[in-house]
Amino acid sequence: MAPLPDGFSYAEWNATYNGLSFGIAAMGSATIFFWLQLPNVTKSYRTALTITGIVTLIATYHYIRIFNSWSEAFTVVSKDGGDYEVKLTGAPFNDGYRYVDWLLTVPLLLIELILVMKLPQAETVSLSWKLGLASALMVALGYPGEIQEDLSVRWFWWCLSMIPFCYVVFTLAVGLAEATSKQPSPAAASLASAARYLTVFSWLTYPFVYMVKSVGLAGPAATMYEQVGYSIADVMAKAVFGVLIWALAAEKSAVEESGKLLPN
């Protein structure tokens, strides 16, 4: 929980406010959609889709907490109908909710992808443990640097967190390629590939947003870019990724159901 810098313009405050609002709306809507779709996939894929909804539900809760914390940290007033003036109230802005969210949801994101790909049981268990623990370690290593003002300390923790990060990204991009090619239809293989690469792409945005305060940006502008950047990345990595998980589960359910209907 680092103190907020003073001197926010209304545009900077409002951009962050809207970015957090967007996160709440996107995650909340996605949660409802995923759980309403549960009856439309076969039993084999309901666990993956349930986890997808849990991920966006956890994210919705934490975005509400971050949004409320942001709102309580400022007063926004307009004097005599003029420009809005933004002032700090002195209440702390707790961005730690974001790391609690990631610690819970990032391992679940990877597990839902593994489950929906329907790998052999031994491989599913092994990958779930390896990727889940690596991703949790990545988040845990990133937090000490996030709350530091000393740039050398921020870079130190960034480098440490990139070690498990690179392992997870490599596994997604390369390690799951063979399993993707074995999906039951070309459409399923395409959706599995899209889910893998969307995860890689969205994850690559996080280290760059993390570095915003380490490359010369400071003050309100850096805070705005960080909060908006994380919000966009989260929606891509959870809500949009979840839609691909649902589409993959629906496609594989349709293939399996059509196979059962074929005459022997």
C-alpha positions in Angstrom: 0.0 0.0 0.0 2.1 2.9 -1.3 1.0 6.5 -0.7 -0.7 8.2 -3.7 1.1 11.2 -5.3 -0.6 14.6 -5.1 -1.5 16.7 -8.1 -3.9 14.4 -10.1 -5.8 16.2 -12.9 -9.4 15.4 -13.4 -8.6 13.6 -16.6 -6.0 11.3 -14.9 -8.4 10.6 -12.0 -11.3 9.9 -14.3 -9.3 7.6 -16.6 -8.4 5.4 -13.7 -12.0 5.6 -12.3 -13.4 4.5 -15.7 -10.7 1.8 -16.0 -11.7 0.2 -12.7 -15.4 0.5 -13.6 -14.7 -1.3 -16.8 -13.0 -4.1 -14.9 -16.1 -4.5 -12.6 -18.6 -4.5 -15.5 -16.5 -6.9 -17.7 -15.7 -9.4 -14.9 -19.2 -9.4 -13.4 -20.9 -9.9 -16.8 -18.5 -12.7 -17.7 -19.2 -14.5 -14.5 -23.0 -14.5 -15.1 -22.4 -15.7 -18.7 -20.1 -18.5 -17.9 -22.3 -20.0 -15.2 -25.4 -19.7 -17.4 -23.6 -21.7 -20.0 -22.9 -24.7 -17.7 -25.9 -26.7 -18.8 -24.8 -26.3 -22.5 -21.5 -28.2 -22.2 -21.1 -31.9 -21.3 -20.2 -33.0 -17.8 -16.5 -33.4 -18.8 -16.1 -29.7 -19.2 -18.3 -28.2 -16.5 -15.5 -28.1 -13.9 -13.3 -26.0 -16.3 -16.2 -23.6 -17.0 -17.1 -23.4 -13.3 -13.5 -22.5 -12.5 -13.7 -19.9 -15.3 -16.7 -18.3 -13.5 -14.9 -18.5 -10.1 -11.9 -16.6 -11.6 -14.1 -13.7 -12.9 -16.1 -13.7 -9.7 -13.0 -13.3 -7.5 -11.8 -10.6 -9.9 -15.2 -8.8 -9.7 -15.0 -8.7 -5.9 -11.4 -7.3 -5.9 -12.2 -4.8 -8.6 -15.0 -3.5 -6.4 -12.7 -3.2 -3.5 -10.0 -1.4 -5.6 -12.7 0.9 -7.1 -14.1 1.8 -3.6 -10.6 2.4 -2.3 -9.8 4.7 -5.2 -13.0 6.6 -4.7 -12.4 7.1 -1.0 -8.9 8.3 -1.6 -10.1 11.5 -3.4 -12.6 14.3 -3.4 -13.7 15.7 -6.7 -15.4 19.0 -6.6 -16.4 21.7 -9.1 -16.4 25.3 -7.9 -19.0 27.6 -9.4 -19.6 25.2 -12.3 -15.9 25.4 -13.4 -13.3 22.7 -13.9 -13.3 19.8 -11.5 -10.6 19.8 -8.8 -9.2 16.6 -7.5 -7.7 16.4 -4.0 -6.4 13.6 -1.8 -8.6 12.8 1.2 -5.7 11.2 3.1 -7.4 7.8 3.0 -5.0 5.1 1.8 -5.4 3.6 -1.7 -5.0 -0.2 -1.2 -3.8 -1.7 -4.5 -2.8 -4.8 -2.6 -6.2 -6.2 -3.5 -4.9 -6.7 -7.0 -2.1 -9.0 -5.9 -4.5 -11.0 -3.7 -6.7 -11.4 -6.7 -3.7 -12.6 -8.9 -2.5 -15.0 -6.3 -5.9 -16.7 -6.3 -6.9 -16.4 -10.0 -3.7 -16.8 -12.0 -3.1 -20.5 -11.0 -6.8 -21.2 -11.6 -6.6 -19.6 -15.1 -3.9 -22.1 -16.1 -5.7 -25.0 -14.5 -8.9 -24.3 -16.4 -7.0 -24.4 -19.7 -5.4 -27.7 -18.8 -8.8 -29.2 -17.8 -10.6 -28.1 -20.9 -7.9 -29.6 -23.1 -8.7 -33.0 -21.5 -5.2 -34.3 -21.3 -4.4 -37.7 -19.8 -5.0 -37.6 -16.0 -1.3 -38.0 -15.0 -0.3 -35.1 -17.3 -3.3 -33.0 -16.1 -2.3 -33.4 -12.5 1.4 -32.8 -13.2 0.9 -29.7 -15.3 -1.7 -28.2 -12.9 0.7 -28.5 -10.0 3.8 -27.2 -11.9 2.0 -24.3 -13.6 -0.1 -23.4 -10.6 2.9 -23.2 -8.2 5.1 -21.4 -10.7 2.4 -18.7 -11.4 1.7 -18.3 -7.7 5.5 -17.9 -7.1 5.6 -15.3 -9.9 2.9 -13.2 -8.2 4.4 -13.5 -4.8 7.8 -12.4 -6.0 6.4 -9.4 -7.9 4.6 -7.9 -4.9 7.6 -6.7 -2.8 8.9 -4.7 -5.8 5.4 -3.2 -6.5 5.4 -1.4 -3.2 8.9 -0.1 -3.4 9.9 3.4 -4.4 13.6 2.4 -4.8 14.0 1.6 -8.5 16.9 -0.8 -8.0 14.8 -2.9 -5.6 11.9 -2.8 -8.0 14.1 -4.2 -10.8 15.5 -6.9 -8.5 12.1 -8.3 -7.7 11.0 -7.9 -11.3 13.9 -10.0 -12.4 13.1 -12.7 -9.8 9.4 -12.8 -10.8 10.4 -13.2 -14.4 12.0 -16.6 -13.8 8.7 -18.5 -13.1 7.0 -16.2 -15.6 9.2 -17.4 -18.4 8.7 -21.0 -17.4 4.9 -20.6 -17.6 5.0 -18.7 -20.9 7.3 -21.3 -22.5 5.1 -24.1 -21.4 2.0 -22.4 -22.8 3.7 -21.5 -26.1 5.7 -24.6 -26.7 5.0 -27.3 -24.1 1.3 -27.6 -24.9 1.7 -27.4 -28.7 1.4 -31.2 -29.2 -1.6 -31.5 -26.9 -3.3 -28.7 -29.0 -2.7 -30.6 -32.2 -4.5 -33.6 -30.7 -7.8 -31.8 -30.1 -10.8 -33.6 -31.6 -11.6 -31.1 -34.4 -9.8 -28.4 -36.3 -12.1 -25.8 -34.6 -11.2 -27.1 -31.2 -7.5 -27.1 -32.0 -7.8 -23.5 -33.3 -9.6 -22.4 -30.1 -7.1 -24.1 -27.8 -4.2 -22.4 -29.7 -6.0 -19.1 -29.5 -6.5 -19.5 -25.7 -2.8 -20.4 -25.2 -1.5 -17.4 -27.2 -4.0 -15.0 -25.8 -2.7 -15.9 -22.3 0.9 -15.4 -23.5 0.0 -12.1 -25.1 -2.0 -10.7 -22.2 0.6 -11.9 -19.7 3.4 -10.1 -21.6 1.6 -6.8 -20.9 2.0 -7.2 -17.1 5.8 -6.9 -16.9 5.7 -3.8 -19.0 3.0 -2.2 -16.9 5.0 -3.2 -13.8 7.9 -1.3 -15.2 6.0 2.0 -15.8 7.4 3.4 -12.6 10.9 2.1 -13.4 11.5 3.9 -16.7 11.2 7.6 -15.7 7.5 8.0 -15.3 6.3 9.1 -11.9 3.5 10.9 -10.1 -0.1 10.8 -11.1 0.6 9.9 -14.8 2.5 6.8 -13.8 -0.3 5.7 -11.4 -2.9 6.2 -14.1 -1.0 4.2 -16.7 -0.4 1.4 -14.2 -4.0 1.1 -13.1 -5.6 1.4 -16.5 -2.9 -1.0 -18.0 -3.6 -3.6 -15.3 -7.3 -3.3 -15.8 -7.1 -3.9 -19.6 -4.7 -6.8 -19.1 -6.9 -8.4 -16.5 -10.0 -8.2 -18.7 -8.1 -9.9 -21.6 -6.5 -12.5 -19.4 -9.7 -13.5 -17.5 -12.9 -12.4 -19.2 -11.8 -12.7 -22.9 -9.7 -15.8 -22.1 -12.8 -17.3 -20.4 -14.9 -16.8 -23.5 -12.3 -18.9 -25.4 -12.5 -21.6 -22.7 -16.3 -21.6 -23.0 -16.1 -21.8 -26.8 -13.6 -24.6 -26.7 -15.7 -26.5 -24.1 -18.8 -26.0 -26.3 -17.0 -27.1 -29.5 -15.6 -30.3 -27.8 -19.0 -31.0 -26.3 -20.7 -30.8 -29.7 -18.1 -33.1 -31.2 -18.5 -35.7 -28.5 -22.2 -35.5 -28.6 -22.3 -36.0 -32.4 -19.9 -38.9 -32.0 -22.4 -40.6 -29.7 -25.2 -40.1 -32.2 -23.4 -41.9 -35.0 -24.6 -45.4 -35.8 -22.3 -48.2 -34.7 
